[in-house]
Amino acid sequence: MAVGQYTESLTLKEMKCTIGKNPFGYVFPQGDVSSVDKVERLLKKAGGKPRECALPDYSQGGTGRARPEYVITFNDDINIIIVVECKNTVKKHCSASMDRPSMFAVDGVLYYAKFLKEGYHVIAIAVSGTTTQNMKVDTFYWMRGQENYTTLEKARDIILEPQNYIELIKGNKLRKAYSLDGIRDIAIDMHNSLREIKVTEAHKPIFIAGVLIALNDEDFLKSYSMLTSYKSVMQNIQNAIENVLIGSDIKSSRISYIKQVFHTLQDNTKFAEIPLGHARSITWYIEQLELKIKPMMDYADSTVDALGVFYHEFIKYSGGDGSGLGIVLTPQHLTEFMCDLAGVNKNSRVVDICCGSGSFLVTAMSKMFQGANPKEVENIRKNGLYGVEFDDGLYTLAVANMIIRKDGKSNIYKGDCFHKDITEELKSKNINVGLMNPPYSQKDVVELEFVEHLLDVLAVGGTGVAVVPMSCAIGTKFKDVRERLMKKNTLKAVFSMPDDIFYPTGTNVCVMVWAAHVPHDSTQETFFGYCKNDGFVKRKKLGRVDAFGTWKSIEKEWLTLYRNRDVADGLSARHCVGHKDEWLCEAYMQTDYTKLTQEDFQQTVNDYLAYLVKSGDVDETE
């Protein structure tokens, strides 16, 4: 591939479209627009880009054929087109006088745009460089028949999907498809640049969340790109945060804490020295979050916690997998499975007493909206979702997550979930669903005590679903808590999950389903599921992914077995259990011998021999 083509390929990749037909319209390469008469006529008038031509000069068209990298048309808006010009190096991005169309990307794309705007509203995009880290991007909007164009400052050094350029010029919210690769790239870039200017680990999540909260203030959203100093941007962020959070019933002490972080950053001389509009400046962070992360969060029909995934990727580069900083992200398909086990619907009231960035609440909200009318949706937003978080940074992320999706009251409590006031407040809300991935390996509280407390705040008969370490299901562990749990609540089901579901964190887990405030009857059978194969596989740099698209069918099978309480060899069992018994399918399930292979037999023999050697029953030297 020629070097210049790297820029062209990068542009299409970032736009998430291909040459030819796309769902939104059509991408024409190299000026090949013979099927669109008006575009072809205007490009013929422009001709090939001349070596020199002042932008206001229409008297000369270039010789030869016009060959912009891409011309993009839209099915639903035939009056708007996009024209793209690429150069392989940022040295060829823009000339001093913008009068050398054949040599520079900006000069060239504006040369084409001045002819195309005779018949269209033109979005002109100039891209230079071969990687997202070093590329320069300028975008212009030239309305049909107008003498002057507008520079789209918010789209500087950012490539959007074609539809989002239209939303940007119309002032609408952008919508962006969830992309793990995109999230990871932004996370790495932001983490590295914040580290260089000495922003502390404790302040990073509050900075990210604070900017996202500020972007929900309409005045700030419209005006931040026009501010002229670092200090004024920082002050406006603080004012916007206060405006948004006061309207969301956040306590004044929490608002002051978040604002204080930005006040501290305001005194960061390294940050202040970066000119506004330049890469890694304060406005660059705002634009990146507005145009790349927030559009993945803005729409509640998505069950994905894009902010949680972003922050999880972000803190990976602070060392380890992030668990030391307070977050082990629950895999997205596991949050969906647990919501489905709980039967979350539009009539649910949901709580997560260890909510982190809000993953369970985000997923639950999406499922609650399904089938809800506008009045019910508004009630869900205001009264349907509750969370508690102790960590300052994660609390701020959770608040940002819910505010961005809800446009209403944020019911996220800051503090210890065991605190009397928070407990009594939650008990008064008539909450009927609890979802939780509690902190693991705490010194003072075991995981089942978090489960016990979750069930305590639920209404009578409410459903609590928690993912906990496998040790919680072993009869010899946590005897007192297990006994207390069963005296007050019914263990409806336990699912043994894949060994590496939290990869790269090496924790074996199970999912427990409880009925709150209904004492366990040990003469009634509990359902046990053996859910070790979720269809996910490990992929380099991606972790565990549903590479073969089998998860939905596997989840459907698991849910059908549970709802029908069916017993299937190798997959499920039913058994009467008390607090001293094993709460695991492995203890009661019949083996499905039809699925065993010679390799399975050999592996079992090998494992047994290894056990004998390790225990000293066999001398490996004999």
C-alpha positions as CSV (number, residue, x, y, z in Angstrom):
1,M,0.0,0.0,0.0
2,A,1.4,3.4,-0.9
3,V,2.0,5.8,2.0
4,G,-0.7,8.1,0.8
5,Q,-3.3,5.3,0.9
6,Y,-2.7,4.8,4.6
7,T,-4.3,8.2,5.2
8,E,-7.3,7.3,3.0
9,S,-7.7,3.9,4.7
10,L,-7.5,5.6,8.2
11,T,-10.1,8.1,7.2
12,L,-12.6,5.4,6.1
13,K,-11.9,3.3,9.2
14,E,-12.5,6.3,11.5
15,M,-15.7,7.1,9.5
16,K,-16.8,3.5,9.9
17,C,-17.8,3.3,6.2
18,T,-16.6,1.6,3.0
19,I,-16.2,2.6,-0.6
20,G,-19.6,2.2,-2.4
21,K,-23.0,1.6,-0.9
22,N,-23.5,2.2,2.9
23,P,-26.6,2.3,5.1
24,F,-26.5,6.1,5.1
25,G,-25.6,6.7,1.4
26,Y,-22.7,6.3,-0.9
27,V,-18.9,6.8,-0.8
28,F,-17.4,7.7,-4.2
29,P,-13.6,7.4,-4.5
30,Q,-11.2,9.5,-6.5
31,G,-14.0,11.7,-8.0
32,D,-15.7,8.8,-9.7
33,V,-19.2,10.3,-9.5
34,S,-20.5,9.5,-13.0
35,S,-23.8,8.3,-11.5
36,V,-24.5,11.7,-9.9
37,D,-24.8,14.2,-12.7
38,K,-24.8,17.4,-10.7
39,V,-21.7,16.4,-8.7
40,E,-19.9,15.3,-11.9
41,R,-20.7,18.6,-13.6
42,L,-19.4,20.7,-10.7
43,L,-16.2,18.7,-10.3
44,K,-15.7,18.9,-14.1
45,K,-15.9,22.7,-13.7
46,A,-13.3,22.5,-10.9
47,G,-11.0,20.3,-12.9
48,G,-7.7,19.0,-11.4
49,K,-6.3,21.0,-8.5
50,P,-4.0,23.8,-9.8
51,R,-0.6,24.4,-8.2
52,E,-1.6,27.9,-7.1
53,C,-5.1,29.4,-6.9
54,A,-6.4,32.0,-4.4
55,L,-9.5,30.8,-2.7
56,P,-11.7,33.6,-3.9
57,D,-10.5,33.1,-7.5
58,Y,-13.2,31.3,-9.6
59,S,-11.8,32.4,-12.9
60,Q,-9.6,29.4,-13.4
61,G,-10.3,25.7,-13.1
62,G,-7.5,23.2,-13.0
63,T,-6.6,21.1,-16.0
64,G,-7.3,17.4,-16.0
65,R,-9.8,15.6,-13.9
66,A,-11.0,16.5,-10.4
67,R,-10.0,13.6,-8.0
68,P,-10.9,14.3,-4.4
69,E,-10.2,11.3,-2.2
70,Y,-13.9,10.8,-1.4
71,V,-17.3,12.4,-2.2
72,I,-20.0,11.2,0.2
73,T,-23.7,11.5,-0.5
74,F,-26.7,10.8,1.8
75,N,-30.0,9.0,1.1
76,D,-32.0,11.1,3.5
77,D,-30.5,14.5,2.7
78,I,-29.7,15.0,-1.0
79,N,-28.8,18.6,-0.5
80,I,-25.7,17.9,1.6
81,I,-22.4,16.2,0.5
82,I,-19.1,15.6,2.1
83,V,-15.8,16.0,0.2
84,V,-12.5,14.7,1.7
85,E,-8.9,15.5,0.7
86,C,-6.0,13.5,2.3
87,K,-2.3,14.0,2.5
88,N,0.2,11.5,4.0
89,T,2.1,14.0,6.2
90,V,1.0,16.8,8.5
91,K,3.6,19.0,6.8
92,K,1.2,19.1,3.8
93,H,-1.9,20.0,5.9
94,C,-2.4,23.7,5.2
95,S,-0.4,26.4,3.5
96,A,0.0,29.9,5.0
97,S,-2.3,31.5,2.4
98,M,-4.5,28.4,1.6
99,D,-3.8,29.0,-2.1
100,R,-1.9,25.9,-3.1
101,P,-4.6,23.3,-3.7
102,S,-2.4,20.5,-5.3
103,M,0.1,20.5,-2.4
104,F,-2.0,20.9,0.8
105,A,-5.0,19.1,2.2
106,V,-6.9,22.1,3.5
107,D,-6.2,24.2,0.4
108,G,-7.3,21.3,-1.8
109,V,-10.5,20.4,-0.1
110,L,-11.6,24.1,0.0
111,Y,-10.8,24.4,-3.7
112,Y,-13.2,21.6,-4.4
113,A,-15.8,22.9,-1.9
114,K,-15.9,26.3,-3.5
115,F,-17.2,24.7,-6.8
116,L,-19.4,22.1,-5.1
117,K,-21.2,24.7,-3.0
118,E,-22.8,26.1,-6.1
119,G,-25.2,23.1,-5.9
120,Y,-24.9,21.7,-2.4
121,H,-24.3,22.4,1.3
122,V,-20.7,21.1,1.5
123,I,-18.9,19.6,4.5
124,A,-15.2,19.7,3.5
125,I,-12.8,17.6,5.5
126,A,-9.0,17.8,5.2
127,V,-7.0,14.9,6.8
128,S,-3.2,14.7,7.1
129,G,-1.0,12.0,8.7
130,T,-1.1,8.2,8.8
131,T,-2.0,7.5,12.4
132,T,-4.7,8.7,14.8
133,Q,-2.0,9.9,17.2
134,N,-0.3,12.3,14.7
135,M,-3.1,13.2,12.3
136,K,-4.4,16.7,11.7
137,V,-8.0,17.2,10.7
138,D,-9.8,20.4,9.8
139,T,-13.5,20.4,8.8
140,F,-15.4,23.2,7.1
141,Y,-19.1,23.8,6.3
142,W,-19.8,25.8,3.2
143,M,-23.5,26.5,2.7
144,R,-24.9,26.5,-0.8
145,G,-24.5,29.8,-2.7
146,Q,-22.7,31.5,0.3
147,E,-19.4,33.5,-0.2
148,N,-17.8,32.3,3.1
149,Y,-17.4,29.0,4.9
150,T,-17.5,28.1,8.6
151,T,-14.8,26.2,10.4
152,L,-16.2,23.4,12.6
153,E,-13.9,23.9,15.5
154,K,-15.3,21.0,17.4
155,A,-14.3,18.6,14.7
156,R,-10.7,19.7,14.7
157,D,-8.4,16.7,14.7
158,I,-11.4,14.3,15.0
159,I,-13.0,12.2,12.2
160,L,-16.6,11.4,12.7
161,E,-19.1,9.1,11.1
162,P,-20.7,10.8,8.1
163,Q,-24.1,11.1,9.7
164,N,-22.6,12.8,12.7
165,Y,-21.3,15.6,10.6
166,I,-24.9,16.4,9.7
167,E,-25.9,16.2,13.3
168,L,-23.0,18.5,14.3
169,I,-24.0,21.3,11.8
170,K,-27.6,21.0,12.9
171,G,-26.7,21.3,16.6
172,N,-28.2,17.9,17.4
173,K,-26.8,15.2,19.7
174,L,-24.4,12.9,18.1
175,R,-25.0,9.1,18.1
176,K,-22.0,6.8,18.0
177,A,-22.0,3.0,17.7
178,Y,-20.2,1.3,20.6
179,S,-16.6,0.5,19.7
180,L,-14.2,-1.2,22.0
181,D,-11.3,-0.3,19.7
182,G,-12.3,3.3,19.6
183,I,-12.7,3.5,23.4
184,R,-9.3,1.9,23.9
185,D,-7.5,4.3,21.6
186,I,-9.0,7.3,23.3
187,A,-8.3,5.9,26.8
188,I,-4.7,5.3,26.0
189,D,-4.2,8.7,24.5
190,M,-5.9,10.5,27.4
191,H,-4.2,8.5,30.1
192,N,-0.7,9.1,28.6
193,S,-1.3,12.9,28.2
194,L,-2.8,13.3,31.7
195,R,0.2,11.5,33.1
196,E,2.6,13.8,31.3
197,I,1.0,16.9,32.9
198,K,1.1,15.2,36.4
199,V,-2.6,14.8,37.0
200,T,-3.0,12.4,40.0
201,E,-4.7,9.0,39.7
202,A,-7.4,10.1,42.2
203,H,-8.2,13.2,40.1
204,K,-8.3,11.5,36.7
205,P,-11.8,9.8,37.0
206,I,-13.3,13.0,38.5
207,F,-11.8,15.1,35.6
208,I,-13.3,12.7,33.0
209,A,-16.7,12.5,34.7
210,G,-16.8,16.3,35.5
211,V,-16.3,17.2,31.9
212,L,-19.0,14.8,30.8
213,I,-21.3,16.3,33.4
214,A,-20.5,19.9,32.2
215,L,-21.3,18.9,28.7
216,N,-24.9,18.4,29.8
217,D,-25.2,22.1,30.4
218,E,-26.5,23.5,27.2
219,D,-24.9,26.9,27.6
220,F,-21.5,25.3,28.2
221,L,-21.9,22.9,25.3
222,K,-22.6,25.8,22.9
223,S,-19.9,28.2,24.2
224,Y,-16.8,26.3,25.4
225,S,-15.2,26.3,22.0
226,M,-15.4,30.1,21.9
227,L,-13.7,30.7,25.2
228,T,-10.3,32.4,24.9
229,S,-8.3,31.3,28.0
230,Y,-7.5,28.2,30.0
231,K,-8.7,29.9,33.2
232,S,-12.1,30.8,31.7
233,V,-12.6,27.3,30.4
234,M,-11.9,25.8,33.8
235,Q,-14.2,28.3,35.5
236,N,-17.0,27.6,33.0
237,I,-16.6,23.8,33.6
238,Q,-17.1,24.4,37.3
239,N,-20.1,26.6,36.8
240,A,-21.6,24.0,34.4
241,I,-21.0,21.2,36.8
242,E,-22.8,23.1,39.6
243,N,-25.8,24.0,37.3
244,V,-26.3,20.3,36.3
245,L,-25.7,18.8,39.7
246,I,-28.0,21.2,41.6
247,G,-30.7,20.2,39.2
248,S,-30.0,16.6,39.9
249,D,-30.4,16.9,43.7
250,I,-26.7,16.2,44.4
251,K,-25.6,17.3,47.8
252,S,-23.7,20.6,47.9
253,S,-20.8,19.0,49.6
254,R,-20.3,16.6,46.7
255,I,-20.6,19.4,44.2
256,S,-17.9,21.3,46.1
257,Y,-15.6,18.3,46.1
258,I,-15.9,17.9,42.3
259,K,-15.4,21.6,41.7
260,Q,-12.4,21.6,44.0
261,V,-10.6,19.0,41.8
262,F,-11.0,21.4,38.8
263,H,-9.8,24.3,40.9
264,T,-6.7,22.2,41.6
265,L,-6.3,21.4,37.9
266,Q,-6.7,25.1,37.2
267,D,-3.4,25.7,39.0
268,N,-1.6,23.0,36.9
269,T,0.9,25.1,34.9
270,K,1.8,22.3,32.5
271,F,-1.9,22.0,31.5
272,A,-2.4,25.8,31.3
273,E,0.6,26.2,29.0
274,I,-1.0,24.1,26.2
275,P,-2.7,26.6,23.8
276,L,-6.5,26.2,23.5
277,G,-7.5,24.3,20.4
278,H,-4.2,22.4,20.3
279,A,-3.9,18.6,20.9
280,R,-3.9,17.8,24.6
281,S,-5.3,21.2,25.6
282,I,-8.3,21.4,27.9
283,T,-10.6,22.0,25.0
284,W,-9.1,19.0,23.2
285,Y,-10.3,16.8,26.1
286,I,-13.7,18.3,26.1
287,E,-14.0,17.8,22.3
288,Q,-12.8,14.2,22.5
289,L,-15.3,13.3,25.2
290,E,-18.2,15.2,23.5
291,L,-17.7,13.8,20.1
292,K,-16.3,10.3,20.8
293,I,-17.4,9.0,24.3
294,K,-20.6,10.9,25.1
295,P,-22.4,9.9,21.8
296,M,-22.0,6.2,22.9
297,M,-23.7,7.1,26.3
298,D,-26.4,9.5,25.2
299,Y,-28.9,6.9,24.1
300,A,-30.6,4.7,26.7
301,D,-31.5,2.0,24.2
302,S,-28.0,0.8,24.5
303,T,-27.3,-1.6,27.4
304,V,-23.5,-1.0,27.2
305,D,-21.9,1.0,29.9
306,A,-19.5,2.8,27.6
307,L,-18.2,5.1,30.3
308,G,-17.4,2.1,32.5
309,V,-15.6,0.4,29.7
310,F,-13.7,3.6,28.9
311,Y,-12.6,4.1,32.5
312,H,-11.7,0.4,32.8
313,E,-9.5,0.7,29.7
314,F,-8.2,4.1,31.0
315,I,-7.0,2.8,34.4
316,K,-5.3,-0.3,32.9
317,Y,-2.5,2.0,32.0
318,S,-2.1,3.1,35.6
319,G,-0.9,-0.4,36.4
320,G,-2.5,-3.7,36.6
321,D,-6.1,-4.4,35.6
322,G,-7.6,-1.5,37.6
323,S,-8.8,-3.6,40.5
324,G,-6.3,-1.8,42.9
325,L,-8.0,1.5,42.0
326,G,-11.4,0.2,42.9
327,I,-13.0,-1.1,39.7
328,V,-13.3,-4.6,38.3
329,L,-15.8,-4.1,35.5
330,T,-18.5,-6.7,35.3
331,P,-18.5,-8.1,31.7
332,Q,-21.4,-6.7,29.7
333,H,-23.0,-10.0,28.8
334,L,-22.9,-11.0,32.5
335,T,-24.8,-7.8,33.5
336,E,-27.4,-8.5,30.8
337,F,-27.7,-12.2,31.9
338,M,-28.2,-11.1,35.6
339,C,-30.9,-8.5,34.6
340,D,-32.7,-11.2,32.6
341,L,-32.5,-13.6,35.6
342,A,-34.1,-10.9,37.7
343,G,-36.8,-10.3,35.2
344,V,-36.1,-6.6,34.9
345,N,-39.0,-4.8,33.1
346,K,-40.7,-1.4,33.1
347,N,-42.3,-2.1,36.5
348,S,-39.0,-2.8,38.2
349,R,-37.3,-0.7,40.8
350,V,-33.6,-1.5,40.7
351,V,-30.8,-1.0,43.2
352,D,-27.0,-1.7,43.2
353,I,-25.5,-1.0,46.6
354,C,-21.9,-1.2,45.2
355,C,-22.6,0.4,41.9
356,G,-19.1,1.4,40.7
357,S,-19.5,3.3,37.4
358,G,-23.1,2.2,37.1
359,S,-22.9,-0.8,34.7
360,F,-25.9,-2.7,36.2
361,L,-28.0,0.4,36.3
362,V,-27.2,1.3,32.7
363,T,-28.2,-2.2,31.5
364,A,-31.3,-2.3,33.7
365,M,-32.4,1.1,32.4
366,S,-32.3,0.0,28.8
367,K,-34.4,-3.2,29.6
368,M,-36.9,-1.1,31.7
369,F,-37.5,1.2,28.8
370,Q,-38.5,-1.7,26.5
371,G,-42.3,-1.6,26.1
372,A,-42.6,1.6,28.3
373,N,-44.7,4.5,27.2
374,P,-43.4,8.1,27.5
375,K,-45.0,8.6,31.0
376,E,-43.6,5.3,32.2
377,V,-40.1,6.2,30.8
378,E,-40.1,9.4,32.7
379,N,-41.1,7.6,35.9
380,I,-38.3,5.1,35.4
381,R,-35.8,7.9,35.0
382,K,-36.8,9.7,38.2
383,N,-37.8,6.8,40.5
384,G,-36.7,3.5,39.0
385,L,-32.9,3.3,39.5
386,Y,-30.8,3.6,42.7
387,G,-27.1,3.2,43.4
388,V,-24.6,3.5,46.3
389,E,-20.9,4.0,45.8
390,F,-18.2,4.7,48.4
391,D,-15.3,5.7,46.2
392,D,-15.1,9.4,45.2
393,G,-14.0,8.8,41.6
394,L,-16.4,6.0,40.9
395,Y,-19.3,7.9,42.5
396,T,-18.7,10.8,40.1
397,L,-18.5,8.5,37.1
398,A,-21.8,6.9,38.2
399,V,-23.5,10.3,38.6
400,A,-22.2,11.3,35.1
401,N,-23.4,8.0,33.6
402,M,-27.0,8.4,35.0
403,I,-27.3,12.1,34.3
404,I,-26.2,11.8,30.7
405,R,-28.9,9.1,30.2
406,K,-31.6,10.3,32.4
407,D,-31.9,14.1,32.1
408,G,-33.5,13.8,35.6
409,K,-32.8,13.2,39.2
410,S,-29.7,11.2,40.0
411,N,-30.4,8.6,42.7
412,I,-26.8,7.7,43.4
413,Y,-25.9,7.9,47.0
414,K,-22.3,8.7,48.1
415,G,-21.2,6.7,51.1
416,D,-21.0,3.4,52.9
417,C,-23.9,1.1,51.8
418,F,-24.2,-0.2,55.4
419,H,-24.8,3.3,56.8
420,K,-28.1,3.6,58.6
421,D,-29.3,6.7,56.8
422,I,-28.7,5.3,53.3
423,T,-30.2,1.9,54.3
424,E,-33.4,3.5,55.6
425,E,-33.6,5.7,52.6
426,L,-33.4,2.7,50.2
427,K,-35.9,0.7,52.3
428,S,-38.5,3.5,51.8
429,K,-38.3,3.2,48.0
430,N,-40.1,-0.1,47.7
431,I,-37.3,-1.5,45.5
432,N,-38.0,-5.0,44.1
433,V,-34.8,-5.9,42.2
434,G,-31.2,-5.9,43.5
435,L,-28.2,-6.4,41.3
436,M,-24.6,-6.5,42.5
437,N,-21.0,-7.4,42.0
438,P,-19.7,-6.7,45.5
439,P,-16.1,-5.9,46.4
440,Y,-14.0,-9.0,46.8
441,S,-11.5,-10.0,49.5
442,Q,-12.4,-7.1,51.9
443,K,-10.8,-7.3,55.3
444,D,-13.8,-6.4,57.4
445,V,-16.8,-7.5,55.3
446,V,-17.2,-10.8,53.4
447,E,-19.0,-10.9,50.0
448,L,-22.1,-12.6,51.4
449,E,-22.6,-9.9,53.9
450,F,-23.0,-7.4,51.0
451,V,-25.6,-9.9,49.5
452,E,-27.3,-10.0,52.9
453,H,-27.5,-6.3,53.1
454,L,-28.7,-6.0,49.5
455,L,-31.6,-8.3,50.3
456,D,-32.4,-6.4,53.5
457,V,-33.1,-3.2,51.5
458,L,-35.5,-4.9,49.0
459,A,-39.2,-5.2,49.4
460,V,-40.7,-8.5,50.5
461,G,-40.4,-11.0,47.7
462,G,-38.0,-8.8,45.8
463,T,-35.3,-10.5,43.7
464,G,-31.6,-10.1,44.4
465,V,-29.0,-11.3,41.9
466,A,-25.3,-11.2,42.9
467,V,-22.1,-12.4,41.3
468,V,-19.8,-13.6,44.0
469,P,-16.6,-15.7,44.3
470,M,-17.2,-19.5,44.1
471,S,-16.0,-19.8,47.7
472,C,-19.3,-18.3,48.9
473,A,-21.1,-21.4,47.6
474,I,-19.0,-23.9,49.5
475,G,-20.6,-25.4,52.6
476,T,-17.6,-25.1,54.8
477,K,-17.2,-21.3,54.3
478,F,-19.0,-18.3,55.9
479,K,-21.3,-20.6,57.9
480,D,-22.8,-17.8,60.1
481,V,-23.6,-15.5,57.2
482,R,-25.1,-18.4,55.1
483,E,-27.3,-19.4,58.0
484,R,-28.5,-15.8,58.5
485,L,-29.2,-15.5,54.8
486,M,-31.4,-18.6,54.7
487,K,-33.3,-17.7,57.8
488,K,-34.6,-14.6,56.1
489,N,-34.3,-15.3,52.4
490,T,-34.8,-18.1,49.8
491,L,-32.0,-19.3,47.6
492,K,-33.8,-19.7,44.3
493,A,-30.8,-20.6,42.0
494,V,-27.0,-20.6,41.7
495,F,-25.2,-20.6,38.4
496,S,-21.5,-21.7,38.1
497,M,-20.0,-19.3,35.6
498,P,-17.0,-19.7,33.2
499,D,-13.7,-19.9,35.0
500,D,-12.2,-17.0,33.1
501,I,-15.3,-14.7,32.8
502,F,-13.4,-11.9,34.6
503,Y,-10.3,-12.4,32.5
504,P,-7.6,-11.2,33.0
505,T,-8.6,-11.2,36.7
506,G,-8.4,-14.8,37.9
507,T,-11.5,-15.1,40.0
508,N,-13.9,-18.1,39.7
509,V,-17.5,-16.9,40.3
510,C,-21.1,-18.0,40.6
511,V,-24.3,-16.0,40.2
512,M,-26.8,-16.4,43.1
513,V,-30.5,-15.6,42.8
514,W,-32.4,-14.9,46.0
515,A,-36.0,-14.0,47.0
516,A,-35.8,-11.4,49.8
517,H,-37.6,-11.7,53.1
518,V,-39.0,-15.1,52.3
519,P,-37.3,-17.7,54.6
520,H,-35.6,-20.6,52.8
521,D,-37.5,-23.9,52.8
522,S,-34.9,-26.7,52.6
523,T,-37.6,-29.1,51.6
524,Q,-38.1,-27.2,48.3
525,E,-35.5,-27.7,45.5
526,T,-33.1,-25.0,44.5
527,F,-32.1,-24.8,40.8
528,F,-28.4,-25.1,39.9
529,G,-26.9,-24.2,36.5
530,Y,-23.6,-25.3,35.1
531,C,-22.9,-22.4,32.8
532,K,-19.2,-22.9,32.1
533,N,-19.4,-22.3,28.3
534,D,-20.6,-18.9,27.3
535,G,-19.2,-19.1,23.8
536,F,-16.6,-16.4,24.5
537,V,-13.0,-16.9,23.5
538,K,-9.8,-14.9,24.3
539,R,-8.4,-12.6,21.6
540,K,-5.2,-10.7,21.8
541,K,-5.7,-7.1,23.0
542,L,-9.4,-7.6,23.1
543,G,-9.8,-10.0,26.1
544,R,-12.8,-12.4,26.0
545,V,-15.1,-11.8,23.0
546,D,-18.2,-13.4,21.4
547,A,-16.2,-14.1,18.3
548,F,-18.6,-16.7,16.8
549,G,-21.8,-14.9,17.8
550,T,-23.1,-17.7,19.9
551,W,-23.8,-15.9,23.2
552,K,-27.5,-15.0,22.5
553,S,-28.5,-18.6,21.8
554,I,-26.5,-19.9,24.8
555,E,-28.1,-17.3,27.2
556,K,-31.5,-18.3,25.8
557,E,-30.8,-21.9,26.7
558,W,-29.6,-21.0,30.2
559,L,-32.7,-18.9,30.9
560,T,-35.1,-21.5,29.5
561,L,-33.6,-24.2,31.7
562,Y,-33.9,-21.9,34.8
563,R,-37.5,-20.7,34.1
564,N,-38.7,-24.2,33.4
565,R,-36.6,-25.6,36.2
566,D,-35.5,-28.3,33.7
567,V,-32.8,-30.8,34.6
568,A,-30.3,-31.5,31.8
569,D,-27.3,-33.7,32.2
570,G,-24.1,-31.6,32.1
571,L,-26.1,-28.3,32.3
572,S,-28.4,-28.2,35.3
573,A,-29.7,-29.9,38.4
574,R,-32.3,-29.4,41.2
575,H,-31.6,-30.2,44.9
576,C,-32.8,-29.4,48.3
577,V,-30.2,-27.5,50.3
578,G,-29.6,-25.9,53.6
579,H,-27.0,-23.5,54.9
580,K,-24.4,-26.3,55.5
581,D,-24.7,-27.7,52.0
582,E,-22.8,-27.0,48.8
583,W,-24.6,-24.4,46.6
584,L,-23.0,-25.5,43.4
585,C,-24.3,-27.4,40.4
586,E,-21.1,-29.5,40.3
587,A,-22.2,-31.3,43.6
588,Y,-25.5,-32.5,42.2
589,M,-25.4,-32.6,38.3
590,Q,-25.3,-35.8,36.3
591,T,-22.5,-36.0,33.7
592,D,-23.5,-35.9,30.1
593,Y,-21.3,-38.8,28.9
594,T,-22.2,-38.3,25.2
595,K,-20.1,-35.2,25.1
596,L,-16.9,-36.7,26.6
597,T,-14.0,-37.4,24.3
598,Q,-10.8,-39.3,24.5
599,E,-9.0,-36.0,25.2
600,D,-11.3,-35.4,28.2
601,F,-10.5,-38.8,29.6
602,Q,-6.7,-38.3,29.1
603,Q,-6.9,-34.9,30.7
604,T,-8.7,-36.3,33.8
605,V,-6.0,-39.0,34.2
606,N,-3.3,-36.4,33.9
607,D,-5.0,-34.1,36.4
608,Y,-5.4,-37.0,38.9
609,L,-1.7,-38.1,38.4
610,A,-0.6,-34.5,39.0
611,Y,-2.7,-34.5,42.2
612,L,-1.1,-37.7,43.5
613,V,2.4,-36.4,42.8
614,K,1.6,-33.1,44.5
615,S,0.1,-34.8,47.6
616,G,3.1,-37.2,47.9
617,D,1.1,-40.4,47.3
618,V,3.2,-41.1,44.1
619,D,6.9,-40.6,43.7
620,E,7.5,-39.2,40.3
621,T,11.1,-40.5,40.3
622,E,10.0,-44.1,40.4
